[in-house]
Amino acid sequence: MDKKTYQSGYIAIVGRPNVGKSSLLNKIVGQKISITSKRPQTTRQRILGIVTEKDIQYIFVDTPGYQNRYGGTLNQLMNRSVKRSVADVDVIMWVVEAMQFTAEDKVILSLLQSCSPVILIVNKIDCLDNVNQVLPFMQEMEMLIKPAAIIPVSAKNGNGLPVILPAIKPFLPERDQLYGEDEVTTASERTLAAELIREKLFRLLGEELPYSTAVEIEKFEMDGALRRINACVIVDKLGQKGIVIGKGGEKLKQIATQARLDMEKLYGGKVFLEVWVKVKSGWADDNAILRRTGIE
C-alpha cells in the first residue's frame, strides 16, 4: 500500500480594507494572531497563521487591505505586500462583504485575473436580515469571478467557517510539513506586542486617532518568566500626542493596560509594559521607521 502523502501550502487572504480578513484568520487558527478593528487598514504587514492537521498543513497569509485611496510610502509598501503575497501562494482566499462589491473590489479582481485557484469568501452574512438574501449576490459573483469555490460565512459568529479548510485542501500540493506541529504563527513575540498596542490605539481612540500612527518596540527582554517591554507610539503631529496620552495620562494608561492583558493571555506569562509617545513628522514616508515597525 502506498504511503499517504502529506500536503502543505500557502493561502493568501486578500480583500479591500475592513472586510474581516484578520477576524477570519483568527477564527480559523483558533487564536488571536492578527489585530482587528473597525478602522480600515488595521493590518499593515503580512501575518502568517498556521493550522496543522494529521496529513495537511495550511499556512494562511493575512495581507493588508488593498486600496488606492491613500498615497505615500506606507501605502505603497502595503499594496506591494499584497501583490507579492498573491504571486507567492498556492491558493487565493478572496474576502468580500455580503451584498457589497465596490470599485476597490474591482481593482482586486484585476489583480487576480491570472491567479488560480481563487476561493471567494462572502463575509458578514450575519448582518443580513435573512441569510437567503445573499444567494442572488453569490450567483452574480459566480458569473463574474468564476471562483473554484464560493463560501458564505460570518467571521463574527463562525457560521460557514468549517467549510473553508475542506474547500482549500484539494488545491494544496504534496509537500513536507513546513512548520512545527505547535506553531500557529511565524510572527515574533516582539511583533505581536507592537500589533496589540496598535489595536488598542485604534479601538480606544476611534476616529480621534489619525491614520498615521505606528508602534515601535524599543526593548523586549526576559527577566525570568517576566517579559519587560518598552514601546513607543509614533505620531505625526504634536497635537496627536495629547490625544493618545489623554487627560492626566489616563488614555495612554488604558491603552497600555488592555494591551498588557492581551499580551499576558497570548504569551501565557506576566508582562511589565511601559508605553510612551513621541512625535516624528513624516514618519509614514521614512523607510527606516517603516522597516523598524515591520513594514517592508
Backbone as CSV, one residue per row, in Angstrom:
resi,resn,N_x,N_y,N_z,CA_x,CA_y,CA_z,C_x,C_y,C_z
1,MET,0.853,-1.198,0.000,0.000,0.000,0.000,0.888,1.248,0.000
2,ASP,0.552,2.213,-0.844,1.332,3.437,-0.900,1.159,4.237,0.384
3,LYS,2.260,4.816,0.821,2.203,5.683,1.990,1.425,6.941,1.635
4,LYS,0.517,7.340,2.519,-0.283,8.529,2.258,0.619,9.756,2.222
5,THR,0.482,10.555,1.191,1.337,11.728,1.046,0.842,12.870,1.924
6,TYR,1.779,13.731,2.300,1.452,14.901,3.115,1.271,16.104,2.190
7,GLN,0.378,16.992,2.562,0.144,18.230,1.819,0.467,19.426,2.707
8,SER,0.997,20.466,2.084,1.141,21.737,2.801,1.226,22.847,1.767
9,GLY,0.749,24.021,2.143,0.782,25.114,1.189,0.337,26.423,1.788
10,TYR,0.534,27.472,0.998,0.249,28.839,1.431,-1.054,29.341,0.812
11,ILE,-1.836,30.016,1.645,-3.117,30.578,1.214,-3.120,32.060,1.554
12,ALA,-3.183,32.927,0.567,-3.227,34.368,0.814,-4.668,34.794,1.065
13,ILE,-4.873,35.532,2.145,-6.185,36.114,2.438,-6.146,37.549,1.948
14,VAL,-6.885,37.852,0.886,-6.843,39.184,0.288,-8.241,39.789,0.289
15,GLY,-8.284,41.099,0.126,-9.558,41.811,0.082,-9.330,43.281,0.350
16,ARG,-10.338,44.075,0.084,-10.223,45.500,0.371,-10.239,45.712,1.891
17,PRO,-9.933,46.925,2.357,-9.926,47.175,3.794,-11.273,46.904,4.457
18,ASN,-11.197,46.377,5.673,-12.360,46.272,6.564,-13.414,45.266,6.117
19,VAL,-13.004,44.197,5.427,-13.965,43.150,5.080,-13.897,41.963,6.042
20,GLY,-12.953,41.998,6.997,-12.904,40.944,8.013,-11.835,39.896,7.801
21,LYS,-10.769,40.228,7.073,-9.714,39.246,6.789,-9.028,38.758,8.072
22,SER,-8.648,39.692,8.929,-7.934,39.314,10.149,-8.836,38.544,11.109
23,SER,-10.090,38.931,11.192,-11.036,38.199,12.049,-11.197,36.756,11.576
24,LEU,-11.250,36.579,10.258,-11.336,35.228,9.695,-10.111,34.401,10.049
25,LEU,-8.938,35.008,9.894,-7.702,34.285,10.211,-7.687,33.847,11.666
26,ASN,-8.031,34.747,12.567,-8.023,34.410,13.988,-8.991,33.267,14.303
27,LYS,-10.151,33.287,13.675,-11.133,32.226,13.907,-10.644,30.890,13.352
28,ILE,-10.054,30.907,12.176,-9.580,29.671,11.548,-8.448,29.053,12.362
29,VAL,-7.512,29.907,12.800,-6.362,29.420,13.566,-6.754,29.056,14.996
30,GLY,-7.791,29.722,15.506,-8.233,29.446,16.875,-7.469,30.229,17.919
31,GLN,-6.787,31.279,17.481,-6.004,32.108,18.390,-5.847,33.485,17.780
32,LYS,-5.770,34.515,18.629,-5.638,35.875,18.123,-4.182,36.144,17.751
33,ILE,-3.911,36.160,16.458,-2.557,36.445,15.990,-2.525,37.664,15.083
34,SER,-3.692,38.141,14.652,-3.767,39.307,13.779,-4.773,40.279,14.367
35,ILE,-4.376,41.551,14.480,-5.224,42.506,15.174,-6.411,42.913,14.315
36,THR,-7.474,43.336,15.004,-8.696,43.722,14.313,-9.224,45.028,14.893
37,SER,-9.900,45.794,14.053,-10.636,46.969,14.499,-11.565,47.365,13.366
38,LYS,-12.427,48.324,13.638,-13.337,48.800,12.593,-12.669,49.809,11.675
39,ARG,-11.446,50.202,12.021,-10.727,51.153,11.173,-10.141,50.433,9.961
40,PRO,-10.275,51.029,8.756,-9.624,50.441,7.590,-8.111,50.405,7.757
41,GLN,-7.476,49.453,7.077,-6.020,49.355,7.037,-5.413,49.086,8.410
42,THR,-6.134,48.321,9.260,-5.568,47.948,10.548,-4.332,47.076,10.338
43,THR,-4.440,46.089,9.448,-3.298,45.216,9.145,-2.344,45.935,8.204
44,ARG,-1.059,45.999,8.586,-0.078,46.707,7.769,1.016,45.800,7.230
45,GLN,1.097,44.573,7.704,2.147,43.680,7.231,1.592,42.267,7.106
46,ARG,2.342,41.417,6.423,1.898,40.040,6.243,2.058,39.283,7.559
47,ILE,0.982,38.661,8.003,0.997,37.838,9.213,0.647,36.412,8.807
48,LEU,1.460,35.436,9.206,1.176,34.041,8.895,0.429,33.375,10.036
49,GLY,-0.624,32.631,9.682,-1.353,31.802,10.634,-1.317,30.359,10.165
50,ILE,-0.999,29.439,11.055,-0.738,28.056,10.660,-1.734,27.110,11.325
51,VAL,-2.336,26.250,10.513,-3.226,25.191,11.004,-2.634,23.860,10.568
52,THR,-2.326,22.996,11.531,-1.698,21.707,11.229,-2.633,20.570,11.598
53,GLU,-2.892,19.708,10.622,-3.683,18.502,10.858,-2.822,17.276,10.564
54,LYS,-3.373,16.092,10.720,-2.599,14.858,10.622,-1.895,14.716,9.277
55,ASP,-2.562,15.088,8.205,-1.990,14.863,6.875,-1.848,16.126,6.038
56,ILE,-2.050,17.305,6.679,-2.009,18.543,5.904,-1.682,19.722,6.809
57,GLN,-0.974,20.706,6.242,-0.688,21.951,6.959,-1.100,23.127,6.089
58,TYR,-1.976,23.965,6.643,-2.455,25.161,5.964,-1.695,26.362,6.517
59,ILE,-1.089,27.153,5.646,-0.352,28.341,6.075,-1.032,29.557,5.456
60,PHE,-1.757,30.292,6.297,-2.525,31.445,5.830,-1.685,32.712,5.932
61,VAL,-1.777,33.541,4.891,-1.052,34.813,4.856,-2.083,35.933,4.917
62,ASP,-2.167,36.610,6.068,-3.085,37.741,6.206,-2.401,38.976,5.638
63,THR,-3.012,39.599,4.655,-2.391,40.734,3.974,-3.112,42.036,4.314
64,PRO,-2.439,43.179,4.154,-3.127,44.468,4.314,-4.261,44.604,3.303
65,GLY,-5.246,45.420,3.643,-6.315,45.701,2.697,-5.774,46.483,1.516
66,TYR,-6.062,45.997,0.304,-5.547,46.664,-0.895,-6.447,47.834,-1.243
67,GLN,-5.848,49.019,-1.434,-6.636,50.207,-1.758,-5.783,51.231,-2.477
68,ASN,-6.454,52.146,-3.177,-5.760,53.207,-3.911,-6.158,54.600,-3.428
69,ARG,-6.853,54.667,-2.289,-7.327,55.970,-1.816,-6.205,56.822,-1.242
70,TYR,-5.219,56.163,-0.613,-4.146,56.902,0.043,-2.833,56.679,-0.698
71,GLY,-2.031,57.722,-0.748,-0.721,57.608,-1.354,0.339,57.446,-0.275
72,GLY,1.554,57.815,-0.596,2.622,57.767,0.386,3.327,56.423,0.433
73,THR,4.503,56.454,1.050,5.353,55.261,1.097,4.686,54.122,1.848
74,LEU,4.048,54.414,2.981,3.404,53.379,3.786,2.421,52.575,2.961
75,ASN,1.518,53.249,2.268,0.502,52.542,1.491,1.076,51.854,0.267
76,GLN,2.105,52.432,-0.329,2.765,51.769,-1.451,3.374,50.440,-1.009
77,LEU,3.993,50.445,0.174,4.599,49.218,0.685,3.539,48.174,1.018
78,MET,2.414,48.611,1.591,1.351,47.659,1.919,0.754,47.040,0.658
79,ASN,0.518,47.863,-0.360,-0.011,47.323,-1.615,0.992,46.379,-2.277
80,ARG,2.276,46.710,-2.163,3.294,45.828,-2.720,3.303,44.488,-1.988
81,SER,3.064,44.528,-0.681,2.997,43.296,0.108,1.869,42.395,-0.385
82,VAL,0.729,43.004,-0.719,-0.406,42.218,-1.233,-0.035,41.572,-2.562
83,LYS,0.541,42.346,-3.469,0.910,41.815,-4.782,1.917,40.674,-4.646
84,ARG,2.870,40.826,-3.730,3.875,39.779,-3.531,3.226,38.505,-2.988
85,SER,2.293,38.684,-2.064,1.612,37.525,-1.481,0.818,36.761,-2.523
86,VAL,0.113,37.489,-3.379,-0.703,36.866,-4.415,0.158,36.035,-5.361
87,ALA,1.373,36.514,-5.617,2.254,35.826,-6.563,2.925,34.598,-5.961
88,ASP,3.019,34.545,-4.628,3.847,33.523,-3.984,3.084,32.352,-3.371
89,VAL,1.767,32.325,-3.484,0.986,31.331,-2.745,0.382,30.269,-3.667
90,ASP,-0.197,29.254,-3.035,-0.818,28.157,-3.778,-2.306,28.385,-4.017
91,VAL,-2.949,29.123,-3.113,-4.389,29.379,-3.197,-4.648,30.817,-2.763
92,ILE,-5.605,31.457,-3.426,-6.065,32.789,-3.020,-7.411,32.646,-2.320
93,MET,-7.534,33.213,-1.133,-8.819,33.271,-0.440,-9.238,34.744,-0.451
94,TRP,-10.148,35.070,-1.358,-10.558,36.461,-1.546,-11.818,36.717,-0.718
95,VAL,-11.727,37.688,0.178,-12.845,38.005,1.075,-13.561,39.247,0.571
96,VAL,-14.867,39.118,0.372,-15.710,40.263,0.034,-16.825,40.344,1.070
97,GLU,-17.468,41.485,1.116,-18.568,41.687,2.058,-19.893,41.374,1.375
98,ALA,-20.750,40.645,2.080,-22.042,40.267,1.522,-22.805,41.491,1.036
99,MET,-23.308,41.412,-0.184,-24.127,42.437,-0.823,-23.344,43.697,-1.190
100,GLN,-22.004,43.644,-1.099,-21.182,44.807,-1.414,-20.066,44.392,-2.371
101,PHE,-20.069,44.938,-3.561,-18.957,44.732,-4.486,-18.610,46.093,-5.046
102,THR,-17.539,46.683,-4.498,-17.214,48.081,-4.730,-16.154,48.250,-5.812
103,ALA,-15.844,49.513,-6.085,-14.770,49.817,-7.043,-13.439,49.252,-6.556
104,GLU,-13.226,49.261,-5.236,-11.994,48.690,-4.678,-11.942,47.186,-4.905
105,ASP,-13.098,46.518,-4.788,-13.147,45.085,-5.081,-12.790,44.822,-6.544
106,LYS,-13.242,45.694,-7.428,-12.952,45.512,-8.859,-11.460,45.649,-9.146
107,VAL,-10.785,46.529,-8.393,-9.329,46.656,-8.546,-8.651,45.346,-8.162
108,ILE,-9.127,44.737,-7.077,-8.552,43.461,-6.644,-8.830,42.378,-7.670
109,LEU,-10.025,42.389,-8.241,-10.356,41.423,-9.289,-9.336,41.503,-10.427
110,SER,-8.929,42.712,-10.787,-7.947,42.864,-11.863,-6.599,42.278,-11.464
111,LEU,-6.259,42.332,-10.164,-5.004,41.749,-9.691,-5.022,40.226,-9.758
112,LEU,-6.225,39.653,-9.631,-6.355,38.200,-9.521,-6.694,37.512,-10.836
113,GLN,-6.770,38.264,-11.921,-7.210,37.697,-13.198,-6.373,36.492,-13.622
114,SER,-5.074,36.550,-13.355,-4.200,35.451,-13.785,-3.905,34.470,-12.660
115,CYS,-4.585,34.621,-11.532,-4.332,33.765,-10.371,-5.371,32.650,-10.290
116,SER,-4.921,31.483,-9.908,-5.849,30.401,-9.647,-5.167,29.398,-8.736
117,PRO,-5.919,28.679,-7.950,-7.361,28.857,-7.787,-7.692,30.009,-6.824
118,VAL,-8.883,30.573,-7.007,-9.400,31.610,-6.112,-10.649,31.072,-5.428
119,ILE,-10.632,31.084,-4.115,-11.816,30.712,-3.343,-12.419,31.996,-2.797
120,LEU,-13.658,32.260,-3.158,-14.319,33.501,-2.757,-15.058,33.292,-1.439
121,ILE,-14.730,34.121,-0.457,-15.390,34.077,0.848,-16.302,35.292,0.960
122,VAL,-17.602,35.063,1.084,-18.577,36.143,1.240,-18.842,36.296,2.730
123,ASN,-18.250,37.325,3.329,-18.293,37.501,4.782,-19.441,38.427,5.208
124,LYS,-19.686,38.421,6.501,-20.668,39.290,7.170,-22.110,38.938,6.815
125,ILE,-22.376,37.652,6.612,-23.766,37.258,6.352,-24.629,37.444,7.591
126,ASP,-23.990,37.579,8.760,-24.744,37.831,9.995,-25.378,39.214,9.992
127,CYS,-24.934,40.100,9.105,-25.502,41.451,9.031,-26.786,41.517,8.199
128,LEU,-27.140,40.414,7.551,-28.336,40.388,6.700,-29.576,40.051,7.516
129,ASP,-30.718,40.622,7.129,-31.982,40.299,7.800,-32.338,38.829,7.594
130,ASN,-32.055,38.333,6.397,-32.315,36.933,6.063,-31.119,36.418,5.281
131,VAL,-30.528,35.326,5.740,-29.308,34.821,5.112,-29.530,34.462,3.645
132,ASN,-30.776,34.142,3.271,-31.065,33.802,1.872,-30.907,35.000,0.931
133,GLN,-30.851,36.197,1.508,-30.639,37.392,0.694,-29.326,37.318,-0.085
134,VAL,-28.380,36.554,0.424,-27.050,36.525,-0.171,-27.001,35.669,-1.439
135,LEU,-28.008,34.826,-1.681,-27.952,33.877,-2.796,-27.846,34.559,-4.171
136,PRO,-28.676,35.574,-4.491,-28.509,36.243,-5.785,-27.140,36.919,-5.920
137,PHE,-26.644,37.477,-4.818,-25.322,38.108,-4.832,-24.249,37.068,-5.144
138,MET,-24.363,35.892,-4.540,-23.394,34.828,-4.789,-23.445,34.366,-6.245
139,GLN,-24.646,34.312,-6.814,-24.776,33.918,-8.216,-24.093,34.935,-9.130
140,GLU,-24.247,36.227,-8.811,-23.587,37.266,-9.597,-22.068,37.131,-9.497
141,MET,-21.587,36.889,-8.285,-20.144,36.741,-8.075,-19.608,35.498,-8.803
142,GLU,-20.394,34.449,-8.816,-20.005,33.211,-9.501,-19.785,33.475,-10.994
143,MET,-20.687,34.239,-11.600,-20.588,34.528,-13.025,-19.431,35.492,-13.318
144,LEU,-19.216,36.457,-12.426,-18.200,37.479,-12.652,-16.788,36.954,-12.423
145,ILE,-16.620,36.185,-11.349,-15.285,35.804,-10.897,-14.906,34.390,-11.299
146,LYS,-15.906,33.497,-11.390,-15.685,32.079,-11.680,-14.667,31.462,-10.703
147,PRO,-14.957,31.549,-9.399,-14.026,31.022,-8.402,-14.058,29.502,-8.347
148,ALA,-13.028,28.922,-7.738,-13.002,27.469,-7.539,-14.073,27.044,-6.547
149,ALA,-14.416,27.948,-5.632,-15.493,27.704,-4.665,-15.953,29.058,-4.156
150,ILE,-17.187,29.120,-3.704,-17.724,30.340,-3.111,-18.423,29.948,-1.808
151,ILE,-18.022,30.596,-0.711,-18.475,30.168,0.616,-18.999,31.371,1.390
152,PRO,-20.298,31.361,1.767,-20.821,32.433,2.621,-20.477,32.143,4.082
153,VAL,-19.966,33.153,4.803,-19.540,32.937,6.184,-19.850,34.160,7.040
154,SER,-19.717,33.941,8.333,-19.689,35.040,9.294,-18.473,34.841,10.188
155,ALA,-17.474,35.705,10.016,-16.305,35.621,10.890,-16.694,35.941,12.333
156,LYS,-17.773,36.711,12.496,-18.193,37.127,13.834,-18.739,35.965,14.642
157,ASN,-19.632,35.156,14.046,-20.236,34.067,14.825,-19.786,32.680,14.384
158,GLY,-18.938,32.602,13.366,-18.373,31.313,12.966,-19.162,30.545,11.934
159,ASN,-20.301,31.050,11.510,-21.111,30.334,10.513,-20.330,30.157,9.210
160,GLY,-20.329,28.938,8.690,-19.689,28.644,7.412,-18.206,28.366,7.485
161,LEU,-17.554,28.677,8.590,-16.102,28.518,8.662,-15.634,27.067,8.527
162,PRO,-16.364,26.059,9.038,-15.900,24.677,8.881,-15.791,24.219,7.426
163,VAL,-16.405,24.938,6.513,-16.369,24.554,5.092,-15.066,24.989,4.423
164,ILE,-14.376,25.970,5.005,-13.247,26.603,4.323,-12.073,25.649,4.118
165,LEU,-11.610,24.976,5.163,-10.438,24.116,5.028,-10.665,22.976,4.028
166,PRO,-11.799,22.261,4.089,-12.031,21.219,3.074,-12.066,21.765,1.648
167,ALA,-12.509,23.025,1.480,-12.540,23.617,0.135,-11.137,23.922,-0.375
168,ILE,-10.227,24.258,0.530,-8.848,24.580,0.156,-8.022,23.323,-0.104
169,LYS,-8.282,22.277,0.654,-7.427,21.077,0.672,-7.080,20.517,-0.710
170,PRO,-8.024,20.386,-1.638,-7.673,19.784,-2.936,-6.630,20.562,-3.731
171,PHE,-6.424,21.823,-3.375,-5.531,22.666,-4.165,-4.126,22.800,-3.565
172,LEU,-3.892,22.235,-2.399,-2.558,22.329,-1.799,-1.674,21.202,-2.329
173,PRO,-0.433,21.494,-2.629,0.452,20.492,-3.244,0.939,19.448,-2.245
174,GLU,1.416,18.334,-2.787,2.108,17.348,-1.962,3.447,17.956,-1.564
175,ARG,3.646,18.092,-0.268,4.846,18.776,0.223,5.014,18.416,1.690
176,ASP,6.247,18.331,2.134,6.501,18.039,3.542,5.977,19.168,4.425
177,GLN,5.738,18.836,5.681,5.295,19.829,6.657,6.351,20.923,6.764
178,LEU,5.923,22.178,6.716,6.857,23.300,6.664,7.127,23.917,8.028
179,TYR,6.190,23.766,8.964,6.340,24.363,10.290,6.022,23.314,11.358
180,GLY,6.474,23.590,12.564,6.267,22.656,13.664,4.803,22.460,14.015
181,GLU,4.495,21.325,14.633,3.110,20.977,14.977,2.453,22.032,15.863
182,ASP,3.223,22.642,16.760,2.656,23.576,17.737,2.699,25.027,17.282
183,GLU,3.293,25.298,16.133,3.385,26.680,15.663,2.047,27.147,15.098
184,VAL,1.596,28.319,15.533,0.372,28.897,14.974,0.664,30.186,14.204
185,THR,1.871,30.731,14.348,2.263,31.913,13.594,3.782,32.007,13.549
186,THR,4.287,32.690,12.529,5.724,32.949,12.462,6.067,34.318,13.024
187,ALA,5.062,35.106,13.387,5.307,36.433,13.950,5.988,36.293,15.304
188,SER,6.999,37.098,15.546,7.710,37.061,16.820,6.867,37.678,17.930
189,GLU,7.220,37.370,19.166,6.528,37.980,20.309,6.683,39.501,20.265
190,ARG,7.816,39.963,19.805,8.070,41.400,19.697,7.074,42.038,18.717
191,THR,6.902,41.410,17.552,5.956,41.910,16.557,4.532,41.900,17.096
192,LEU,4.146,40.808,17.759,2.795,40.694,18.290,2.531,41.741,19.369
193,ALA,3.555,42.072,20.154,3.398,43.104,21.182,3.064,44.450,20.543
194,ALA,3.812,44.819,19.499,3.555,46.087,18.808,2.156,46.101,18.201
195,GLU,1.754,44.987,17.618,0.442,44.917,16.984,-0.690,45.056,18.005
196,LEU,-0.535,44.439,19.159,-1.590,44.522,20.177,-1.732,45.949,20.710
197,ILE,-0.620,46.655,20.866,-0.702,48.056,21.292,-1.406,48.883,20.213
198,ARG,-1.064,48.644,18.969,-1.675,49.395,17.870,-3.179,49.132,17.794
199,GLU,-3.575,47.884,18.051,-5.009,47.573,18.060,-5.738,48.381,19.123
200,LYS,-5.147,48.491,20.318,-5.807,49.249,21.393,-5.884,50.732,21.048
201,LEU,-4.873,51.244,20.348,-4.945,52.629,19.895,-6.161,52.843,18.999
202,PHE,-6.350,51.958,18.035,-7.493,52.071,17.130,-8.810,51.937,17.878
203,ARG,-8.878,50.955,18.748,-10.153,50.644,19.391,-10.555,51.690,20.434
204,LEU,-9.591,52.224,21.158,-9.919,53.129,22.256,-9.982,54.591,21.823
205,LEU,-9.371,54.923,20.698,-9.388,56.307,20.242,-10.305,56.530,19.048
206,GLY,-10.658,55.463,18.326,-11.610,55.582,17.230,-11.199,56.634,16.223
207,GLU,-12.152,57.466,15.827,-11.895,58.472,14.795,-10.994,59.600,15.285
208,GLU,-10.804,59.705,16.613,-9.868,60.712,17.129,-8.445,60.432,16.666
209,LEU,-8.151,59.140,16.476,-6.781,58.730,16.174,-6.476,58.909,14.699
210,PRO,-5.444,59.657,14.371,-5.054,59.782,12.962,-4.569,58.445,12.415
211,TYR,-4.714,58.289,11.111,-4.255,57.056,10.474,-2.750,56.884,10.637
212,SER,-2.014,58.006,10.596,-0.558,57.931,10.631,-0.029,57.774,12.053
213,THR,-0.202,56.584,12.587,0.284,56.237,13.919,0.950,54.873,13.848
214,ALA,2.092,54.732,14.496,2.817,53.459,14.481,3.292,53.127,15.886
215,VAL,3.720,51.882,16.072,4.264,51.444,17.354,5.609,50.767,17.112
216,GLU,6.611,51.203,17.869,7.942,50.606,17.783,8.322,50.025,19.145
217,ILE,8.738,48.760,19.165,9.195,48.131,20.399,10.677,48.450,20.567
218,GLU,11.008,49.196,21.614,12.389,49.621,21.832,13.154,48.655,22.733
219,LYS,12.441,47.905,23.563,13.092,46.891,24.409,12.133,45.737,24.637
220,PHE,12.638,44.525,24.482,11.855,43.318,24.775,12.826,42.331,25.421
221,GLU,12.729,42.190,26.736,13.676,41.362,27.478,12.950,40.389,28.389
222,MET,13.554,39.225,28.573,13.037,38.243,29.528,13.767,38.417,30.855
223,ASP,13.003,38.529,31.924,13.544,38.605,33.288,12.956,37.426,34.052
224,GLY,13.610,36.262,33.926,12.992,35.033,34.418,11.782,34.709,33.562
225,ALA,10.617,34.588,34.195,9.381,34.326,33.451,8.664,35.618,33.065
226,LEU,9.209,36.767,33.488,8.586,38.062,33.224,9.135,38.679,31.942
227,ARG,8.245,39.160,31.098,8.647,39.889,29.896,8.603,41.383,30.192
228,ARG,9.733,42.063,29.972,9.809,43.509,30.154,9.831,44.166,28.768
229,ILE,8.809,44.972,28.509,8.634,45.540,27.176,8.524,47.059,27.275
230,ASN,9.352,47.761,26.495,9.236,49.213,26.340,8.790,49.497,24.916
231,ALA,7.709,50.250,24.785,7.156,50.532,23.465,6.940,52.021,23.284
232,CYS,7.090,52.469,22.045,6.895,53.877,21.722,5.824,54.020,20.646
233,VAL,4.822,54.823,20.932,3.806,55.170,19.937,4.307,56.379,19.163
234,ILE,4.368,56.273,17.843,4.867,57.353,16.989,3.688,58.041,16.315
235,VAL,3.592,59.347,16.496,2.541,60.134,15.840,3.189,61.197,14.958
236,ASP,2.391,61.783,14.099,2.907,62.691,13.072,2.967,64.144,13.540
237,LYS,2.064,64.512,14.480,1.968,65.915,14.894,1.862,66.018,16.407
238,LEU,2.273,67.167,16.938,2.280,67.381,18.378,0.878,67.246,18.976
239,GLY,-0.138,67.791,18.284,-1.499,67.711,18.805,-1.996,66.281,18.954
240,GLN,-1.466,65.377,18.107,-1.881,63.969,18.181,-1.319,63.295,19.431
241,LYS,-0.188,63.790,19.910,0.412,63.220,21.119,-0.539,63.367,22.306
242,GLY,-1.155,64.557,22.421,-2.096,64.792,23.511,-3.321,63.895,23.431
243,ILE,-3.773,63.597,22.215,-4.923,62.713,22.037,-4.608,61.320,22.560
244,VAL,-3.417,60.821,22.237,-3.036,59.471,22.671,-2.830,59.411,24.181
245,ILE,-2.217,60.464,24.750,-1.946,60.454,26.191,-3.230,60.658,26.989
246,GLY,-4.085,61.570,26.555,-5.333,61.835,27.252,-5.136,62.678,28.498
247,LYS,-6.232,63.084,29.085,-6.192,63.940,30.276,-5.531,63.204,31.436
248,GLY,-4.470,63.803,31.954,-3.764,63.193,33.071,-3.114,61.863,32.746
249,GLY,-2.947,61.592,31.455,-2.318,60.335,31.044,-3.234,59.135,31.089
250,GLU,-4.536,59.359,31.325,-5.472,58.243,31.532,-5.675,57.405,30.264
251,LYS,-5.715,58.055,29.104,-5.976,57.281,27.881,-4.798,56.354,27.568
252,LEU,-3.579,56.858,27.698,-2.404,56.035,27.441,-2.319,54.890,28.450
253,LYS,-2.674,55.164,29.688,-2.683,54.116,30.721,-3.684,53.020,30.355
254,GLN,-4.860,53.416,29.873,-5.885,52.452,29.474,-5.415,51.609,28.294
255,ILE,-4.784,52.266,27.310,-4.244,51.553,26.144,-3.219,50.520,26.586
256,ALA,-2.285,50.935,27.445,-1.213,50.051,27.896,-1.764,48.890,28.717
257,THR,-2.731,49.158,29.571,-3.295,48.100,30.423,-3.986,47.038,29.595
258,GLN,-4.821,47.463,28.642,-5.538,46.495,27.817,-4.577,45.699,26.937
259,ALA,-3.550,46.373,26.408,-2.555,45.667,25.589,-1.787,44.660,26.441
260,ARG,-1.408,45.054,27.657,-0.668,44.143,28.542,-1.484,42.898,28.872
261,LEU,-2.767,43.071,29.151,-3.613,41.917,29.475,-3.716,40.958,28.292
262,ASP,-3.817,41.506,27.090,-3.851,40.654,25.888,-2.523,39.934,25.694
263,MET,-1.419,40.639,25.947,-0.102,40.008,25.822,0.041,38.851,26.805
264,GLU,-0.376,39.054,28.037,-0.249,38.006,29.048,-1.068,36.778,28.671
265,LYS,-2.228,37.016,28.084,-3.054,35.896,27.624,-2.388,35.170,26.466
266,LEU,-1.804,35.934,25.542,-1.164,35.353,24.366,0.120,34.609,24.730
267,TYR,0.949,35.222,25.584,2.241,34.641,25.940,2.144,33.583,27.038
268,GLY,1.057,33.642,27.815,0.933,32.709,28.933,1.879,33.044,30.078
269,GLY,2.160,34.324,30.289,3.046,34.745,31.364,2.902,36.228,31.643
270,LYS,3.503,36.687,32.750,3.390,38.076,33.174,4.199,39.006,32.274
271,VAL,3.676,40.237,32.116,4.317,41.246,31.277,4.398,42.556,32.053
272,PHE,5.575,43.182,32.021,5.735,44.556,32.506,5.867,45.436,31.277
273,LEU,4.903,46.323,31.071,4.848,47.112,29.835,4.906,48.594,30.139
274,GLU,5.819,49.288,29.490,5.883,50.743,29.539,5.663,51.280,28.127
275,VAL,4.773,52.262,28.005,4.457,52.844,26.703,4.548,54.361,26.802
276,TRP,5.210,54.991,25.854,5.220,56.438,25.783,4.983,56.860,24.340
277,VAL,4.902,58.175,24.129,4.537,58.717,22.817,5.597,59.715,22.368
278,LYS,5.972,59.631,21.079,6.863,60.660,20.536,6.358,61.123,19.179
279,VAL,6.710,62.361,18.839,6.292,62.968,17.577,7.417,62.825,16.560
280,LYS,7.086,62.288,15.392,8.038,62.168,14.301,7.301,62.548,13.022
281,SER,7.427,63.812,12.634,6.713,64.297,11.458,7.170,63.552,10.202
282,GLY,6.204,63.114,9.401,6.509,62.437,8.143,7.008,61.011,8.308
283,TRP,6.724,60.377,9.447,7.247,59.025,9.681,6.740,58.024,8.643
284,ALA,5.526,58.230,8.122,4.949,57.257,7.185,5.662,57.238,5.838
285,ASP,6.561,58.210,5.617,7.388,58.216,4.406,8.857,57.969,4.734
286,ASP,9.127,57.583,5.971,10.501,57.343,6.425,10.781,55.833,6.365
287,ASN,11.568,55.415,5.392,11.814,53.984,5.199,12.459,53.313,6.404
288,ALA,13.306,54.037,7.126,13.958,53.455,8.302,12.939,53.128,9.381
289,ILE,12.011,54.040,9.643,10.971,53.790,10.646,10.036,52.689,10.170
290,LEU,9.695,52.686,8.902,8.811,51.656,8.374,9.437,50.281,8.531
291,ARG,10.746,50.159,8.297,11.422,48.879,8.485,11.413,48.463,9.956
292,ARG,11.664,49.422,10.853,11.700,49.092,12.285,10.331,48.695,12.816
293,THR,9.274,49.175,12.184,7.923,48.808,12.615,7.361,47.662,11.789
294,GLY,8.219,46.986,11.025,7.844,45.731,10.363,7.209,45.865,9.004
295,ILE,7.248,47.061,8.401,6.594,47.270,7.101,7.687,47.394,6.047
296,GLU,7.711,46.447,5.089,8.756,46.454,4.066,8.147,46.195,2.689
